[in-house]
Amino acid sequence: MPGAERIHYLQDILKDNGLAGAVLFHSRDVYYYTNTAQPSYLVISPDEYTLFVRRGHDIALREAWLDAGQIGTERNLEKIIQTMFHGRGLSGEKIGTELDLLTIPQARVLNQALYGRKLTDISPHILRQRMIKDDSEVNSIRKACSAIHSGHLAAISALRPGLTELELAAAVENAQRIAGHEGCVFLRSTDFVMSRGPVASGVNLRCTSGTVYTLAGSGLSCAVPTGPSRRIIEPFDLVLIDIPTCVEGYHADQSRMYSVGRPTSRAKGLFEKLRELADHIIQSMRPGIAIKDLVHDAFSEAGRIDLKDSFMMFDNGSRAHFIGHGVGLEINEPPLFSATSDVVLSPGMTIALELHLMEPDAYTLKLEDTLHITETGVEILTLSPRLLIEI
């Protein structure tokens, strides 16, 4: 059973790193190992594991793959630690948890319950394990890609001059929901804000945000500075739609550009170069290739095809430091496609290749696809035509 194999893999990590166990509380991690996202602590030692459900015990019994005897109902961390690790901690004994998400109040409670054991961060090990997707995970991402495509089909029907960005986003989101999108997006952060996803037109294409380091749209207010606005879409506008989906807990990420009316030859030519660059990167991807080499090659190729001054640029003159990211139980997860990455591509990775151009005082264009690294190369999972689509 995949869940048992995943836990056994993590138990080997505990042994290899000299950890006495792990206490997991983040819903995405708990779901990954157990198939339930009910509020729980998943406690794992090198030799055993138990899911302690804080609320929804009856639901967890139906959803989780674990035997009923491995699913308890308990909220008190001190009792949980006593049950799993027995008595006071040995000097230097280490327990792993998701320190990247642990709040100070949670840490105080957990440290008190550990009786002298030391907390260490196990998130890097979990995220490294999660980078490689099995067939069931890839299948869920395929479904998420299908839901995204439904949204873009709706965009083709709805997009016209006089529509606001918000109305366009609503049409896309409605179609995605009907197609199975769960209506939420997860990112490994305690204070993540993205709205439902960027939609931008005209001058708003140049809007970025410190909360989402990409083309973000202007949003409805500075309280949520990303996503669609009430700007009215005009004839001959370029329009970006970048609304991700989540199906069965797994995400897909895709960006497409639309032209309201016939695009200029300059816009068409730039988009063709951007797609040519994306194709060059995709054709270079295969197991064993270092991500940092792909990133360096991408910027080199951008210069060769005369995109050096616009590739991954922002309106403030800065340049994005990455060209893609992993996609899975969170919309943005390892591996990050940056020039400093030490990750080598492996079969089973699912990647969002996220490229854009921003000319000074001129055109802004974007192309993003979700990819699956296979034994022999790359499979493009996203379904919408990779074109500058004329409406």
C-alpha positions, -999 to 999 in steps of 0.1 A, spaced: 0 0 0 15 34 -10 8 50 24 27 23 43 56 25 18 58 63 24 59 59 61 85 31 59 106 54 38 103 82 64 112 56 91 144 49 73 151 86 72 146 87 110 171 59 114 197 73 90 196 107 108 196 93 144 160 106 152 139 89 179 108 98 160 87 125 143 55 144 152 37 157 121 8 182 123 6 199 89 -25 187 70 -7 182 37 20 160 52 -6 141 73 -27 135 41 4 124 22 12 96 46 -23 86 58 -49 97 31 -69 118 56 -66 155 63 -86 155 95 -69 175 122 -44 151 136 -9 144 149 9 116 130 35 103 153 62 80 138 91 62 155 116 40 136 95 10 144 58 21 148 33 48 139 0 61 151 -24 88 139 -39 107 168 -70 125 156 -80 157 173 -114 161 157 -132 139 131 -121 105 144 -150 87 127 -142 104 94 -105 95 97 -114 59 103 -133 59 69 -106 78 50 -72 66 62 -55 35 50 -42 27 85 -57 -1 106 -83 10 131 -58 2 159 -34 27 145 -59 55 146 -65 70 181 -84 100 193 -63 123 215 -56 160 216 -32 162 245 4 162 232 18 152 266 -3 120 266 6 113 229 43 116 236 41 94 267 22 68 247 47 68 217 80 75 234 75 63 270 87 85 299 113 113 300 135 120 271 171 107 269 198 134 269 203 145 233 174 124 219 159 142 188 123 144 176 115 157 141 86 181 133 77 207 106 97 236 121 91 257 90 54 259 100 55 255 138 43 286 157 59 297 190 29 287 211 28 253 194 65 249 200 61 257 237 34 230 241 54 205 221 87 211 239 69 207 273 54 174 262 88 161 249 103 161 285 138 172 275 139 158 240 152 182 213 131 193 183 147 192 149 134 201 115 122 172 94 104 193 67 134 191 42 133 153 43 95 152 38 96 177 10 125 158 -7 104 126 -4 73 143 -18 93 156 -49 89 122 -65 53 114 -73 39 79 -78 13 71 -105 -17 79 -83 -3 114 -76 4 121 -112 -31 109 -121 -45 135 -96 -24 162 -112 -37 152 -146 -72 157 -133 -62 191 -120 -48 200 -154 -81 190 -170 -99 213 -146 -76 241 -156 -84 235 -192 -121 237 -185 -115 271 -171 -97 283 -202 -124 269 -225 -148 291 -204 -125 320 -209 -127 317 -247 -165 318 -245 -166 347 -220 -138 370 -230 -149 402 -248 -144 439 -246 -164 455 -218 -159 426 -194 -140 432 -162 -111 412 -151 -131 401 -121 -160 389 -143 -136 369 -165 -120 354 -134 -154 344 -121 -163 326 -154 -129 307 -153 -133 298 -116 -169 286 -121 -159 263 -149 -129 250 -129 -151 242 -99 -177 224 -119 -148 203 -134 -136 193 -99 -114 220 -86 -116 220 -48 -117 257 -46 -85 262 -26 -48 264 -31 -22 253 -6 13 267 -2 37 259 26 33 292 44 15 305 75 4 337 59 0 331 22 -22 355 1 -28 350 -36 -65 355 -42 -77 327 -65 -50 334 -90 -37 361 -113 -59 376 -140 -45 407 -156 -51 428 -187 -36 459 -203 -16 480 -179 -23 455 -151 0 429 -169 29 448 -154 17 445 -118 37 423 -95 35 418 -58 59 411 -29 36 383 -18 38 364 -51 70 370 -70 55 368 -105 30 386 -127 3 390 -101 -24 414 -114 -35 443 -92 -62 427 -71 -93 444 -58 -76 463 -30 -42 466 -13 -55 441 13 -50 413 -12 -26 428 -38 -29 400 -64 -55 387 -88 -82 403 -109 -94 439 -106 -125 457 -118 -106 470 -148 -127 469 -179 -110 448 -207 -106 469 -239 -103 460 -276 -68 448 -285 -58 442 -249 -35 413 -240 -50 393 -211 -32 368 -188 -51 340 -170 -30 321 -144 -56 305 -120 -43 272 -106 -65 242 -96 -65 216 -69 -81 182 -74 -78 153 -49 -54 175 -30 -30 179 -59 -24 211 -79 -18 221 -115 -4 254 -127 -8 269 -161 -7 304 -177 -21 314 -210 -22 347 -229 -52 360 -249 -55 388 -273 -89 407 -276 -88 412 -313 -59 406 -337 -25 409 -319 2 429 -334 30 412 -353 54 423 -325 33 406 -298 29 374 -319 66 373 -326 76 378 -290 52 350 -279 66 326 -305 101 333 -291 89 327 -256 73 294 -266 105 285 -285 125 292 -254 101 270 -233 104 242 -259 142 245 -257 141 240 -219 116 212 -221 137 193 -247 167 197 -224 150 181 -194 157 145 -186 166 125 -156 201 132 -144 203 168 -155 211 194 -128 185 221 -124 211 248 -121 225 238 -155 190 241 -171 185 276 -156 219 288 -168 211 274 -202 177 291 -202 191 325 -197 219 319 -222 193 308 -248 171 338 -240 201 360 -249 208 341 -281 172 347 -294 173 384 -284 152 382 -252 180 391 -228 165 424 -218 129 412 -213 132 376 -200 119 372 -165 121 410 -159 98 430 -138 86 466 -141 109 478 -113 140 466 -131 145 434 -111 146 399 -125 130 367 -113 155 344 -98 137 312 -108 120 298 -139 99 271 -124 89 252 -93 76 218 -82 39 212 -81 21 187 -59 2 188 -26 12 225 -26 11 248 -55 47 258 -51 70 232 -36 105 218 -42 124 217 -64 128 254 -72 143 260 -106 169 285 -96 206 289 -105 216 278 -70 196 246 -69 216 215 -60 187 192 -72 191 168 -102 160 159 -122 145 125 -114 116 105 -129 84 113 -110 90 150 -105 62 173 -115 73 208 -124 56 241 -134 79 257 -160 70 294 -155 84 318 -181 76 355 -189 88 384 -209 84 421 -199 97 447 -223 104 482 -209 72 502 -216 59 476 -240 46 440 -241 43 416 -213 37 379 -221 37 347 -201 37 309 -207 35 283 -180 29 245 -181 29 216 -157 54 189 -167 60 154 -156 96 141 -157 95 105 -171 122 79 -174 131 92 -209 122 129 -209 92 151 -203 55 149 -206 35 181 -208 4 175 -186 -14 208 -192 -39 206 -221 -47 241 -233 -31 252 -266 2 268 -261 -6 298 -282 -13 335 -280 -51 329 -284 -70 355 -304 -106 362 -293 
